[in-house]
Amino acid sequence: ANFRLAILMNLVIQAFKYAAEPFFFNQSADKNSPELFAKVMHAFVIFCTILMVAISVNLDWIGPLFLRSPGYLEGLFIVPALLLGYLFLGIYFNLSIWFKLTDKTKYSFYLTLLGAIVTVLVIFFLVPIWGYLGAALSTLFCYAMMSVVCYMLGQKYFPIPYQTKKDIALILLSFLLSYFGFYLDLEIGMVQFIVRNSLVIVFVLVVLWLEKDSIKQLESYLKSRKK
């Protein structure tokens, strides 16, 4: 039941996948395509991390809208981990363009097999201990491992200048804010709602600060186009 709450992230990722693949192939002949692919990845990470924080800090009222039984609400704490897992799935879709463009699609099988092995191992060892948290972690660890290995192979066969450090920083910060906001418990409901959602604003401000140079470049570009 709680896995279904993470489908909001999964829907975004599936929509991105269908739109991005034709775009990637159309741009593959351009000599500047690696830089463009890196920008697409970075924009994707920014959007999805903001979405993850926004959903996580509002699970106290989003959850009851989707979960039919009050008993299911005790599993809400796994949702941020699931959201992060599906975020890594989206990152994997971004990264996987290298083996499609270099005609090394055999690596798709190897990476999928790796993900399956990780899933089985995590379920086998953690579900008996942590229950459905173990199942959620199997999703997170599976897609995270696939993303890491896909990135390492991709940089070997089709180097793309991803903003790796900045993306990792955004992912870690958004994950921490997601769980901090989820567990933040204040006595007054409206105050809790405002404080929790202020974390989304804080994260957006951090993103704007990190992207200030890119924003200035965009502003200059738009001004030049108007002239």
Stockholm file with secondary structure:
# STOCKHOLM 1.0

chainA/1-227         ANFRLAILMNLVIQAFKYAAEPFFFNQSADKNSPELFAKVMHAFVIFCTILMVAISVNLDWIGPLFLRSPGYLEGLFIVPALLLGYLFLGIYFNLSIWFKLTDKTKYSFYLTLLGAIVTVLVIFFLVPIWGYLGAALSTLFCYAMMSVVCYMLGQKYFPIPYQTKKDIALILLSFLLSYFGFYLDLEIGMVQFIVRNSLVIVFVLVVLWLEKDSIKQLESYLKSRKK
#=GR chainA/1-227 SS CCGGGGHHHHHHHHHHHHHHHHHHHHHTTSTTHHHHHHHHHHHHHHHHHHHHHHHHTTHHHHHHHHCSSGGGGGGGGGHHHHHHHHHHHHHHHHHTHHHHHTTCTHHHHHHHHHHHHHHHHHHHHHHHHHTHHHHHHHHHHHHHHHHHHHHHHHHHHSCCCCCHHHHHHHHHHHHHHHHHHHHCCCSSHHHHHHHHHHHHHHHHHHHHHHTHHHHHHHHHHHHHHHC
#=GC SS_cons         CCGGGGHHHHHHHHHHHHHHHHHHHHHTTSTTHHHHHHHHHHHHHHHHHHHHHHHHTTHHHHHHHHCSSGGGGGGGGGHHHHHHHHHHHHHHHHHTHHHHHTTCTHHHHHHHHHHHHHHHHHHHHHHHHHTHHHHHHHHHHHHHHHHHHHHHHHHHHSCCCCCHHHHHHHHHHHHHHHHHHHHCCCSSHHHHHHHHHHHHHHHHHHHHHHTHHHHHHHHHHHHHHHC
//
